[in-house]
Every structure is written in C-alpha cells, then in structure tokens.
Amino acid sequence: MPKPIRAVAVCGTRPDAIKMAPVVHALRNHPAFEVRLVATGQHREMLDQVLRLFSLMPDADLNIMTPHQTLAEITTRSLEGLDRLLHEWSPDVVLAQGDTTTTFVAALAAFYRKVAFGHVEAGLRTYDKYQPFPEEMNRRLTAPLADFHFAPTATARRNLLQEHIPAERIWITGNTGIDAVLWVARQPYTADDPCLQRALSHSGRLVLLTAHRRENWGEPLANIARAAHTLLEQFDDLLLVLPMHRNPRVRQPLQAILGEHPRALLTEPLDYAPFVHLMRRADLILTDSGGVQEEAPAFGKPILVLRETTERPEGVAAGTAKLVGTAPEQIVAEATHLLSDADAYAQMARSINPYGDGRAAERIREILLRELGGGEL
C-alpha cells in the first residue's frame, strides 16, 4: 500500500475555517491523504463556531488569542507553535488560505522546515500595502514562499505571473468559499433568536451591513453608520441588520449612531449558518468584507463595497459588486439608486458570480494527488 500524503491544514480565523473546511473534507474523503488540522486561535469564538458547523475538530490548537493582542504577538506565537508541530509531524505539505496573519506565518513555518506550502485563494492583490491592512502584505509575502498557488480566478493567476511565479505552479481552481456557502445554504435552518426571526420574516426590504476592516476604524466607520442611518430614514420599509465585530473600536461608533434606531438590529457576531441565510434573505448588502464579496453573488445579491480598493476586482468587473468607499453621501447615493431603480437592481442581481462553481476543493485535491502522489483520482 503506498505511503499516504501527509497534509497539515492551518486556520486561525473564521474566514480561514470557512474556506479551509471544504479542502479538509475533500482530502479526508480520499484514502491517499492523511490530514491534520491546526487552529492557531487568532480569532476564538468566531473560529470555534465555524469548526463546529463543519464538524471539524483540530488535531492541535495553539490558542494564541489574548486580549488586545498585537500583530507582532500573533505572528511570533503562531510561528513558534507551528514550527514545533511541523517538527513533530514531518508533513509532506502545509495548506492555508487567504490573507490572514495565520496564513503568512504558516507559509513561513513551512519554509523554515523545508516543507511544501499550498496557498488556497492565491493571487488576490490591491497593490496598496495598507489597503487592506495587514492582509495585502500577508498575501504578497506568502506568494514567494508557496509551492502550490491555488488561484480562484484568471485575474489572480495573472497577478502571480506578473510577480514571476512560475506558470506551472499556478492552478485556477475557483474559490473554496463558494463550496462552503453553497453547502451551508443546502442545510435546513430555523432561526431561534428573536432578532433573526424578525429579520428573516420582515415584510419589507432588508439591508445587511458588515464593517470591521482596520483601515475603516475611526471616522470611516462613523461615516458608514451615518449613511446607514440616512437610508433608514429615507426608506420606511427598510430593516437594517448589522452583526458587530467584538472589537470595541468597531462597535462604539456603530452603536453610538445606530443603536437607538428602531429598524436597526445590531447583533452580536452571527454564526456562519444564520449569516448565510441572512445573505439569502437580504435585498442589498453593504460590506467591507472580502468573503462576502464572493459569497453574496451566489444568491444574486447586489453588493456595495465600503472600501477604496478591493483585491477582488472580478466582482466589480462582472457587475456583482460596486466600490463606493466610506463617504456617507456616496454610500447613500448608490444604495438609493439600487433601492429605487428596479432595472439597475436587476442588472446587478443577475450578474454571474465570477468566483466559482462549488468544486474548488475537489480540484485542489486532484492537483495535490497528482503532484505529490503521482496518481489520478
């Protein structure tokens, strides 16, 4: 019997877990792979609930999270823990996704141990090192360390080629986040929280707002909240749902401006399943999240991106998303246009999702089996 391909999958945040879950399951469902899952705990509660949703139990949990942790602390504690595990386990390949500090550190730890590294969702770029911060540089620093570049789109592949990544080390797979969101959407769901029940049963229109990016902390977040307040006053059938990040620097301006409005539902961070079903129910989504830009088009939901740049330009090009920044007047104008013009709304809602078909994890498995195991599925 051939020796199994030993893979270590690493996640640290909720987006990591969502996008790595399909890959872990795809590998574990094939006898050629022996898979271990490591959680750094860069986020804690939001990470844990996603792991439970996808029935994943980490083989090791570094549990690095501490109150008010700095990026340097996240980096050093993750690196020390991962280095120790890679020394003990001697894997054939380490896998991580996207742009978190956990991902960059996993690539660095694999490099130090001379272990192949596979970057899931490789090649996204804004080419502004502080937009988004620190994610843009996490991605760019990961690329030269990686051996397998799993690019979600042709644009991502072109970015990597421009950085002199060899073409034979880049594969276009689609985005594993689409695999995850479609799987969750197929599962039965009943809301038990009164706020969620109100939102999902609302007879008028629903706007879903998420905002948490570091570059939006401070006045940009206050401006986003002011724009949302204006929209609520302008459209009396509108209900706003705003799941808030736990960071006080994110919550304070949102609560100060929207907390007393009767049609603004400010909730604690939502588990992934209810969030997916809220996306399906929403009429319009305002977000600075990268993952939501990919997921919402799977349900035909127009997205206004509350950022100056995006490393996901495919959605903008396809018409599923529009960059609007954080100026209140711009947000209000674009949202009002979509909420008032049925043709403009339909044009965005009917645009084709450019991020994948739900089979990205299978493609990644096929590539690893061929490249590391010398075989085919």
C-alpha positions in Angstrom: 0.0 0.0 0.0 1.5 3.4 -1.0 2.5 5.8 1.8 -0.2 8.4 2.5 0.3 12.0 1.6 0.6 13.8 5.0 -1.1 17.2 4.9 -1.4 19.8 7.6 -4.2 22.3 7.1 -3.9 25.5 9.2 -6.7 28.0 10.1 -6.8 30.9 12.5 -9.9 33.0 11.8 -13.5 32.4 10.8 -12.8 33.1 7.1 -9.9 30.7 7.3 -12.1 27.9 8.7 -14.9 28.5 6.2 -12.6 28.3 3.2 -10.4 25.5 4.5 -13.3 23.3 5.6 -14.2 22.1 2.1 -10.5 21.3 1.4 -10.1 19.3 4.7 -13.2 17.3 4.0 -12.2 16.7 0.3 -8.8 15.4 1.4 -10.1 13.3 4.3 -12.6 11.7 1.9 -9.8 10.2 -0.2 -7.7 7.3 1.1 -4.5 8.8 -0.3 -4.4 11.5 2.3 -3.7 11.7 6.0 -4.8 15.1 7.2 -4.2 17.0 10.4 -5.9 20.3 11.2 -4.3 23.0 13.3 -6.1 26.1 14.7 -3.9 29.0 15.8 -6.9 30.6 17.5 -6.1 34.0 16.0 -9.8 34.5 16.5 -11.5 32.4 19.1 -15.3 32.2 19.3 -15.9 33.0 15.7 -13.4 30.4 14.7 -14.8 27.7 17.0 -18.4 28.0 15.8 -17.4 27.5 12.2 -15.4 24.5 13.1 -18.4 23.0 14.8 -20.7 23.8 11.9 -18.4 21.9 9.5 -17.8 19.0 12.1 -14.1 19.7 12.3 -12.0 19.1 15.4 -8.5 20.5 15.4 -5.7 18.0 16.0 -3.8 20.8 17.6 -5.0 24.2 18.9 -2.3 26.8 19.6 -4.9 29.1 21.3 -2.8 32.2 20.9 -5.5 34.8 21.3 -5.1 37.2 24.2 -6.9 40.5 24.9 -5.7 43.4 22.8 -3.1 41.3 21.0 -0.8 43.0 18.6 0.0 41.8 15.1 3.6 41.1 16.3 2.3 38.9 19.1 0.0 37.0 16.7 2.9 36.4 14.4 5.5 35.3 16.9 3.2 33.0 19.0 1.8 31.3 15.8 5.3 30.8 14.3 6.7 29.2 17.5 3.7 26.9 17.8 3.6 25.9 14.1 7.3 25.3 14.0 7.1 22.9 16.9 4.2 20.9 15.3 5.8 20.7 11.9 9.0 19.4 13.5 6.9 16.7 15.3 4.7 15.7 12.4 7.0 16.0 9.3 4.2 16.6 6.8 4.5 16.5 3.0 2.5 19.7 2.6 1.1 22.5 4.6 -2.1 24.3 3.4 -3.6 27.6 4.4 -5.9 30.1 2.8 -6.2 33.7 2.0 -4.6 36.7 3.7 -4.6 36.3 7.5 -1.5 36.6 9.6 -2.0 32.9 10.3 -1.6 32.2 6.6 1.6 34.1 6.2 3.1 32.5 9.3 2.1 29.0 8.1 3.9 29.7 4.9 7.0 30.9 6.8 7.0 28.0 9.2 6.7 25.5 6.3 9.6 27.3 4.6 11.8 27.1 7.7 11.2 23.4 7.8 11.6 22.9 4.1 8.0 21.6 3.7 5.9 22.3 0.6 3.3 25.0 1.1 0.0 25.3 -0.7 -1.8 28.7 -0.8 -5.5 28.4 -1.2 -7.0 31.6 -2.7 -3.7 32.8 -4.0 -3.0 35.9 -6.1 -5.5 38.5 -4.9 -4.0 42.0 -4.9 -4.7 45.7 -4.5 -1.0 46.7 -4.8 -1.5 49.1 -1.9 0.3 47.7 1.0 -2.0 49.4 3.6 -5.3 48.5 1.8 -6.4 46.2 3.3 -4.1 46.2 6.3 -2.3 43.9 7.1 -4.0 41.4 4.6 -2.4 42.8 1.4 1.1 42.2 2.6 0.2 38.9 4.2 -0.8 37.7 0.7 2.2 39.2 -1.1 4.7 37.8 1.4 3.1 34.4 1.2 3.4 34.1 -2.5 7.2 33.7 -2.9 7.1 31.1 -0.1 4.4 28.9 -1.7 4.9 25.9 -3.9 1.3 25.4 -4.9 -0.7 28.5 -5.8 -4.4 27.7 -6.0 -5.8 30.8 -7.7 -9.5 31.4 -7.6 -9.7 33.3 -10.9 -7.8 34.1 -14.0 -7.2 37.6 -12.7 -5.5 36.1 -9.6 -3.3 33.9 -11.9 -2.3 37.0 -13.9 -1.2 38.8 -10.7 1.0 35.9 -9.8 2.6 35.6 -13.2 3.4 39.3 -13.0 5.3 38.6 -9.8 7.3 35.9 -11.6 5.6 32.9 -10.0 6.2 30.0 -12.5 3.1 29.3 -14.5 3.4 25.6 -13.9 3.0 26.2 -10.1 -0.3 28.1 -10.5 -3.7 26.4 -10.9 -7.1 28.1 -11.3 -9.5 26.3 -9.0 -12.3 28.6 -8.2 -12.8 29.8 -4.6 -13.4 27.3 -1.8 -15.7 29.9 -0.1 -18.3 29.2 -2.8 -18.1 25.4 -1.9 -18.7 26.3 1.7 -21.5 28.8 1.3 -23.5 26.5 -1.1 -23.1 23.6 1.3 -24.4 25.7 4.2 -27.3 27.1 2.2 -28.5 23.5 1.4 -28.7 22.6 5.1 -32.1 23.1 6.9 -32.2 26.1 9.2 -34.7 27.6 11.6 -33.9 30.8 13.5 -34.4 30.7 17.2 -33.1 34.2 18.0 -35.9 36.9 18.1 -33.7 39.4 16.1 -33.0 36.8 13.4 -36.7 35.8 13.3 -37.7 39.4 12.8 -35.1 39.9 10.1 -35.9 36.7 8.2 -39.7 37.3 8.4 -39.5 41.1 7.6 -42.2 42.0 5.0 -40.3 45.0 3.7 -36.8 45.2 2.3 -33.7 44.1 4.2 -30.2 45.6 4.1 -27.3 43.6 5.6 -24.3 45.6 6.7 -20.9 44.3 7.8 -18.0 46.6 8.6 -14.8 45.8 10.5 -11.7 46.4 8.5 -8.8 48.1 10.3 -8.5 50.8 7.7 -12.1 51.7 8.4 -11.6 52.1 12.1 -12.5 55.6 13.4 -14.2 58.2 11.2 -14.8 55.9 8.2 -16.9 53.6 10.5 -18.8 56.5 11.8 -19.4 57.7 8.2 -20.7 54.2 7.3 -23.1 54.3 10.3 -24.3 57.8 9.3 -25.0 56.6 5.8 -27.0 53.6 7.1 -29.0 55.9 9.4 -29.8 58.1 6.5 -31.1 55.2 4.4 -33.3 54.0 7.3 -34.9 57.5 7.5 -35.2 57.7 3.7 -37.0 54.3 3.2 -39.6 53.5 5.8 -39.9 49.8 4.8 -36.2 49.2 5.3 -34.8 47.0 8.1 -31.0 47.0 8.7 -29.2 44.1 10.2 -25.7 44.8 11.5 -23.7 41.9 13.1 -21.0 43.7 15.0 -17.4 42.6 15.4 -16.4 42.1 19.1 -13.6 44.7 18.9 -14.7 47.8 20.9 -13.1 50.1 18.4 -15.5 48.7 15.8 -18.6 48.6 18.0 -18.5 52.0 19.6 -19.2 54.2 16.5 -21.8 51.8 15.2 -23.7 51.7 18.5 -23.5 55.4 19.0 -25.1 56.3 15.7 -27.4 53.3 15.0 -28.1 51.8 18.4 -31.3 53.6 19.1 -32.9 53.3 15.7 -36.0 51.1 15.9 -35.3 49.5 12.5 -31.6 48.9 13.1 -30.9 45.4 14.5 -27.4 45.5 16.0 -26.5 41.9 16.9 -23.5 40.0 18.3 -21.4 38.3 15.7 -23.5 35.7 14.0 -22.7 32.1 13.5 -22.0 31.3 9.9 -25.2 29.4 9.1 -27.5 32.2 10.2 -25.3 34.7 8.4 -25.6 32.7 5.1 -29.4 32.6 5.5 -29.4 36.4 6.1 -27.4 36.9 2.9 -30.1 34.9 1.1 -32.9 37.0 2.6 -31.2 40.4 2.1 -32.2 42.7 -0.7 -28.9 44.7 -0.6 -25.6 44.1 1.1 -23.2 46.8 2.3 -19.8 45.4 3.4 -16.1 45.9 3.7 -15.6 42.1 3.9 -13.7 40.2 1.3 -15.5 36.9 1.7 -19.0 38.5 1.4 -18.0 40.0 -1.9 -17.5 36.4 -3.1 -20.4 34.7 -1.3 -23.4 37.1 -1.9 -23.3 36.8 -5.7 -24.1 33.1 -5.3 -27.5 34.3 -4.2 -27.9 37.1 -6.7 -27.5 39.9 -4.1 -26.0 43.3 -5.1 -23.1 44.4 -3.0 -21.8 47.9 -2.3 -18.2 47.6 -1.1 -17.3 50.0 1.7 -13.6 50.4 0.7 -11.5 52.4 -1.5 -9.8 49.4 -3.2 -10.6 45.7 -3.4 -8.4 42.7 -4.0 -11.4 41.1 -5.6 -11.9 43.2 -8.8 -13.6 40.3 -10.6 -16.9 41.1 -8.9 -16.7 44.7 -9.8 -15.9 43.8 -13.4 -18.7 41.2 -13.5 -21.2 43.7 -12.1 -22.0 41.8 -8.9 -20.3 44.5 -6.7 -19.5 48.2 -6.8 -16.8 50.1 -4.9 -18.3 53.0 -3.0 -15.8 53.9 -0.3 -16.9 55.3 3.1 -18.1 58.8 2.3 -21.8 58.9 3.5 -23.1 60.8 0.5 -21.6 58.3 -1.9 -23.0 55.3 0.0 -26.4 56.8 0.3 -26.5 57.8 -3.4 -25.5 54.3 -4.6 -27.8 52.5 -2.2 -30.7 54.8 -3.1 -30.2 54.2 -6.8 -30.4 50.4 -6.3 -33.4 50.6 -3.9 -35.3 53.0 -6.2 -34.4 51.7 -9.7 -35.7 48.2 -10.5 -33.7 47.9 -13.7 -30.4 48.9 -12.0 -31.1 46.5 -9.2 -31.9 43.6 -11.6 -28.7 44.3 -13.7 -26.5 43.7 -10.6 -28.6 40.8 -9.2 -28.5 38.9 -12.5 -24.7 39.2 -13.0 -22.8 35.9 -13.0 -20.7 35.1 -9.9 -17.1 35.0 -11.1 -15.7 33.2 -8.1 -16.6 29.6 -8.7 -19.0 26.7 -9.1 -18.6 24.9 -5.7 -16.0 22.4 -6.8 -12.8 24.2 -5.9 -11.8 21.8 -3.1 -12.1 18.8 -5.4 -9.8 20.5 -7.9 -7.2 21.2 -5.1 -7.4 17.5 -4.1 -6.8 16.4 -7.7 -3.8 18.7 -8.0 -2.2 17.6 -4.8 -2.8 13.9 -5.6 -1.2 14.3 -9.0 1.8 16.4 -7.8 2.6 14.7 -4.5 1.2 11.2 -5.0 1.9 10.6 -8.6 -1.6 9.4 -9.3 -5.0 10.4 -10.5 -8.4 10.3 -8.9 
